[in-house]
């Protein structure tokens, strides 16, 4: 199965949404979404982004019951051994590390914007980055928004490094029309994205 990623500056444009549906082979009300808001939860201004993201999902027609908000800050560290909760034989998925097999029940993962260093820290602390990379390689569609795109690109030491270039979101200079040929930074204006299928990537 091909890996598919949308590394966006500010979210999916209308044409990107159509491409997403085409890749999933489903309508919006059938999509099952894993939403990771972790980059945007350490300040109130950043937390507002969750409301915007959920509102956008509603406008797209994605059903609330098909969205799992998976905040990595609620997940114990990968080396932690449970103590007083050890009697809970089947902890809720929002309180533990999701398994690779469980990610297969979702069509796409949205990794939202905010502070990329917070996102990287929590991905590493919980060990979710390893599961995520395997899930993407097995067909889970990745949609990054700002910091979420930076995590999948070459910005961070502990990122996914799906592409080697750094992504600079919310670029307000001259809008690029082509991706750089070498390892230069990719300057993405809002409304733009790097689209990846396997090892091929293009500008949307």
NUZA-590990 format. One record per residue: x, z, y of N, C-alpha, C in turn. Coordinates in steps of 0.001 Angstrom, whole numbers, padded with zeros to 6 digits, always signed. Example, Ala and Ser with C-alpha at 12.3 -4.5 7.8 and 13.67 -1.06 7.14 Angstrom:
2
+013190+007800-005690+012300+007800-004500+013200+007800-003300
+012850+007080-002250+013670+007140-001060+012900+007870+000030
//
This chain:
204
+000847+000000-001191+000000+000000+000000+000883+000000+001242
+000509-000789+002240+001305-000879+003457+001133+000372+004312
+002230+000772+004964+002105+001836+005948+001704+001211+007274
+000832+001914+007988+000266+001415+009235+000305+002515+010273
+000886+002222+011424+000972+003200+012498+000616+002562+013834
-000111+003301+014645-000375+002960+016034+000314+004026+016875
+001396+003675+017542+002104+004630+018389+001720+004328+019832
+000758+005073+020343+000132+004762+021622+000660+005664+022732
+000485+005209+023955+000798+006037+025105-000337+007008+025405
-001571+006512+025337-002703+007329+025793-003922+007231+024882
-003759+006710+023687-004899+006571+022783-005211+005117+022488
-006218+004909+021678-006559+003575+021212-007387+002807+022231
-006969+001600+022520-007788+000689+023326-008896+000113+022442
-009828-000619+023038-010926-001200+022258-010403-002143+021174
-009403-002951+021520-008870-003883+020526-008140-003150+019405
-007486-002039+019738-006832-001230+018705-007857-000584+017782
-008978-000167+018338-010039+000427+017510-010569-000598+016504
-010736-001840+016961-011193-002887+016050-010177-003136+014947
-008905-003124+015310-007846-003302+014308-007840-002145+013325
-008056-000931+013805-008131+000232+012927-009257+000075+011916
-010433-000336+012378-011557-000536+011463-011245-001605+010434
-010595-002682+010892-010221-003759+009986-009286-003261+008900
-008340-002396+009278-007382-001866+008311-008041-000898+007333
-009015-000131+007815-009692+000850+006953-010772+000207+006088
-011343-000885+006583-012455-001491+005855-013704-000634+005870
-013862+000145+006949-015012+001052+007065-015553+000987+008488
-016752+001523+008668-017291+001700+010017-016829+003058+010539
-016978+003280+011854-016515+004525+012435-017221+005740+011837
-018504+005609+011543-019210+006782+011015-018815+007112+009581
-018035+006242+008955-017547+006517+007601-016119+007057+007593
-015416+006934+008722-014014+007333+008754-013866+008842+008608
-012845+009230+007845-012479+010641+007726-011126+010819+008422
-011107+011766+009372-009981+011904+010284-009334+013281+010137
-008006+013281+010067-007207+014504+010145-006611+014542+011550
-006967+015549+012338-006530+015640+013730-005537+016787+013892
-004329+016467+014327-003290+017480+014557-003116+017641+016070
-003669+018727+016661-003606+018915+018119-002419+019759+018561
-001483+020037+017672-000476+021083+017864+000388+020891+019099
+000668+019659+019487+001511+019435+020669+000844+019906+021948
-000467+020066+021930-001201+020345+023159-001955+021657+023162
-001358+022734+022640-002120+023981+022553-001429+025179+023183
-000300+024962+023868+000429+026123+024389+000170+026405+025866
-000601+025554+026536-001064+025837+027903-002527+025406+028001
-003239+026002+028938-004647+025654+029099-004824+024198+029509
-003931+023708+030360-004038+022313+030785-003874+021383+029597
-002957+021717+028697-002760+020890+027508-003947+021017+026553
-004522+022222+026467-005650+022434+025544-006858+021586+025915
-006969+021224+027181-008076+020361+027584-008060+019032+026832
-006869+018628+026403-006750+017369+025689-007552+017335+024400
-007740+018489+023770-008531+018534+022536-009977+018148+022816
-010527+018655+023920-011902+018305+024294-012027+016810+024551
-011021+016244+025225-011031+014803+025511-010965+014007+024215
-010100+014440+023296-009943+013730+022030-011233+013772+021205
-011849+014943+021110-013080+015065+020330-014222+014286+020978
-014246+014256+022313-015254+013462+023007-015068+011978+022711
-013818+011532+022679-013540+010133+022362-013982+009807+020941
-013747+010709+020006-014210+010497+018633-015732+010335+018598
-016433+011184+019357-017898+011107+019388-018350+009767+019955
-017677+009309+021017-018026+008018+021614-017757+006872+020643
-016751+007026+019785-016431+006008+018793-017436+006006+017652
-018194+007093+017507-019162+007183+016421-018636+007889+015190
-017485+008570+015334-016939+009335+014212-017712+010638+014096
-018150+010963+012917-018994+012139+012701-018155+013412+012728
-018698+014458+013354-017976+015732+013453-017581+016278+012093
-018466+016118+011130-018190+016665+009794-017094+015901+009068
-016699+014758+009610-015624+013969+009001-014278+014178+009693
-014205+015186+010571-012972+015478+011302-012462+016851+010890
-011227+016928+010461-010581+018211+010212-009554+018444+011312
-009772+019479+012128-008801+019865+013147-007769+020750+012458
-006563+020228+012334-005515+020872+011545-004376+021282+012474
-004455+022507+012972-003472+023029+013918-002329+023693+013155
-001153+023135+013260-000016+023637+012496+000389+025049+012890
+000033+025491+014082+000388+026850+014485-000368+027906+013687
-001402+027514+012977-002143+028442+012122-001581+028512+010701
-000613+027650+010400-000077+027544+009048+001172+028421+008929
+001264+029270+007895+002485+030065+007718+003712+029181+007532
+004862+029747+007831+006119+029027+007654+006326+028670+006186
+007072+027592+005948+007234+027088+004582+007921+028088+003661
+008694+029032+004204+009409+030011+003372+008664+031335+003241
+007520+031461+003929+006804+032737+003953+006021+032962+002650
+006090+034186+002133+005311+034574+000956+004158+035457+001412
+002939+035053+001074+001768+035823+001498+001795+037238+000937
+001352+038201+001756+001332+039609+001346-000113+040097+001227
-000688+040562+002337-002017+041159+002254-003120+040151+001941
-002845+038862+002105-003858+037853+001765-003614+037247+000389
-002691+037822-000359-002316+037212-001642-003463+037205-002650
-004465+038069-002422-005610+038095-003337-006519+036889-003137
-006358+036166-002016-007189+034983-001757-006627+033839-002597
-007357+033510-003649-006830+032531-004607-006955+031092-004119
-007890+030831-003208-008096+029469-002733-008266+029480-001213
-007175+029700-000468-007301+029788+000996-007796+028486+001608
-008511+028609+002705-009024+027437+003413-007888+026501+003796
-008180+025228+003768-007164+024223+004068-006598+024375+005474
-007387+024937+006419-006875+025074+007783-005904+026243+007909
-005731+027034+006839-004842+028190+006909-003627+028056+006001
-003429+026866+005454-002298+026663+004546-001812+025230+004666
-000683+024961+004047-000134+023609+004072-000974+022684+003200
-001432+021610+003789-002202+020619+003040-001280+019930+002035
-001829+019508+000929-001015+018820-000068-001079+017307+000152
-000110+016628-000416-000111+015164-000331-001385+014603-000945
-001801+015147-002059-003014+014660-002718-004237+014848-001818
-004301+015967-001094-005444+016219-000206-005462+015257+000976
-004314+014803+001432-004314+013855+002553-004966+012538+002161
-005035+012259+000869-005595+010984+000419-007101+010898+000613
-007741+012019+000945-009185+011986+001207-009483+011613+002664
-008439+011378+003451-008601+010988+004852-008119+009554+005044
-008747+008884+006011-008372+007497+006316-007242+007429+007315
-007210+008359+008252-006221+008301+009323-005900+009697+009813
-004694+009844+010344-004295+011077+011002-004006+010768+012458
-004612+011537+013355-004342+011455+014777-003440+012620+015147
-002260+012315+015687-001328+013351+016144-001319+013263+017663
-001902+014267+018301-002217+014151+019720-001038+014480+020613
-001269+014336+021926-000223+014500+022911-000018+015928+023351
+000955+016101+024236+001325+017421+024729+002834+017545+024787
+003346+018622+024239+004773+018917+024248+005391+018485+022927
+006210+017445+022972+006790+016907+021738+007704+017910+021047
+008367+018779+021828+009249+019760+021207+008466+020811+020434
+007285+021182+020922+006415+022110+020184+005956+021468+018876
+005550+020219+018963+005108+019506+017765+006230+019430+016739
+007427+019073+017180+008567+018974+016275+008881+020327+015639
+008843+021364+016444+009108+022722+015937+008126+023099+014824
+006847+022850+015046+005836+023256+014073+005831+022362+012840
+006115+021083+013014+006244+020184+011866+007363+020659+010954
+008478+021064+011546+009628+021522+010772+009379+022894+010165
+008825+023816+010948+008598+025189+010479+007692+025237+009259
+006632+024437+009294+005657+024459+008205+006037+023556+007030
+006913+022586+007290+007235+021605+006260+006255+020453+006201
+005318+020396+007163+004309+019339+007129+004905+017959+007350
+006029+017874+008052+006620+016562+008338+006949+015805+007058
+007387+016510+006022+007733+015845+004763+006483+015303+004067
+005426+016104+004061+004164+015657+003473+003605+014488+004271
+003695+014576+005583+003165+013530+006450+003875+012201+006207
+005186+012236+006118+005929+010992+005911+005551+010360+004580
+005412+011176+003537+004990+010645+002233+003577+010085+002317
+002692+010784+003036+001306+010329+003154+001219+008993+003879
+002000+008845+004948+002023+007574+005684+002557+006459+004791
+003587+006747+004035+004143+005741+003127+003175+005366+002019
+002205+006241+001750+001211+005965+000710-000103+005459+001279
-000136+005181+002592-001301+004489+003138-002125+005233+004158
-001833+006507+004441-002568+007213+005484-002190+006605+006833
-003169+006123+007580-002902+005483+008860-002561+006543+009901
-001468+006318+010615-000968+007271+011611-001294+006741+012999
-001992+007565+013789-002233+007245+015189-001581+008334+016023
-000527+007974+016733+000143+008908+017624-000327+008696+019048
-000476+009788+019766-000834+009733+021181+000258+010467+021950
+001004+009748+022775+002047+010336+023604+003059+011111+022749
+003024+012436+022751+003968+013230+021956+003880+012878+020479
+002680+012567+020007+002518+012173+018611+003234+010880+018294
+003296+009980+019272+004050+008736+019106+005545+009005+019148
+005961+009881+020042+007369+010238+020150+007881+010852+018846
+007029+011653+018186+007440+012294+016938+007673+011270+015832
+006901+010197+015833+007062+009174+014794+008201+008217+015088
+008647+008167+016349+009705+007242+016755+011063+007938+016695
+011998+007459+017490+013357+007970+017414+013691+009035+018431
+012686+009678+019023+012921+010626+020108+013531+011944+019669
+013146+012436+018502+013431+013817+018123+014282+013880+016856
+015188+014831+016816+016060+014975+015653+015253+015175+014371
+014169+015964+014471+013368+016269+013280+012133+015392+013158
+012096+014292+013921+010941+013405+013860+010942+012534+012621
+009936+011663+012531+009794+010799+011349+010752+009614+011367
+011161+009166+012559+012099+008042+012701+011593+006792+011966
+010299+006518+012105+009734+005290+011536+010362+004073+012219
+010579+004196+013530+011374+003200+014250+012529+003942+014917
+013665+003274+015132+014819+003975+015705+014736+004181+017210
+013951+003361+017894+013858+003439+019353+013122+004703+019795
+013495+005193+020956+012724+006240+021612+011525+005600+022307
+010397+006293+022297+009217+005856+023035+009071+006724+024280
+008884+006073+025408+008609+006760+026671+007154+006467+027042
+006225+007415+026804+004814+007157+027104+004511+007323+028596
+003357+006831+029001+002842+006956+030374+003789+006317+031394
+004437+005237+030982+005360+004545+031876+004585+003935+033039
+005022+004235+034259+004294+003723+035430+005112+002709+036222
+006174+002185+035599+006945+001114+036218+006397-000240+035796
+007253-001243+035816+006830-002578+035409+006408-002569+033943
+005241-003111+033664+004694-003126+032310+005459-004111+031444
+005886-003659+030261+006633-004556+029386+005673-005490+028653
+006157-006674+028363+005375-007666+027628+005931-007930+026236
+007139-007435+025983+007774-007604+024677+008565-006350+024344
+008723-006105+023063+009544-004980+022638+011021-005324+022801
+011860-004335+023084+013298-004610+023192+013867-005048+021848
+014872-005906+021901+015468-006424+020675+016419-005428+020027
+016970-004521+020835+017939-003579+020294+017350-002174+020301
+018156-001171+020580+017710+000215+020473+017325+000820+021816
+017030-000032+022790+016610+000493+024081+015291+001260+023949
+015061+002150+024925+013796+002873+024962+012633+001895+025104
+011512+002242+024455+010285+001451+024582+009421+002129+025640
+009231+001470+026766+008534+002039+027919+007062+001649+027843
+006243+002541+027338+004829+002224+027099+003956+002690+028251
+003257+001761+028861+002231+002123+029844+000977+002583+029109
+000137+003346+029788-001140+003741+029191-001929+002480+028848
-002518+002483+027666-003231+001309+027173-002394+000458+026239
-001091+000755+026135-000220+000010+025239+000134+000835+024006
+000631+000141+022982+001030+000807+021746+002049-000036+021007
+002845+000630+020200+003666-000050+019207+002878-000008+017903
+002640-001169+017340+001884-001273+016091+002850-001596+014958
+002764-000821+013888+003713-000954+012788+002977-001230+011490
+003413-002264+010790+002987-002534+009419+004251-002632+008574
+004391-001713+007648+005623-001632+006858+006826-001541+007795
+007746-002490+007725+008936-002457+008571+008839-003410+009761
+007665-003956+010002+007458-004887+011104+006692-004183+012219
+007156-004356+013446+006409-003743+014543+006286-004695+015722
+005197-004487+016452+004855-005372+017556+004215-004556+018667
+004082-005189+019825+003504-004547+020991+002026-004917+021100
+001195-003903+021259-000245-004135+021490-000588-003743+022921
//
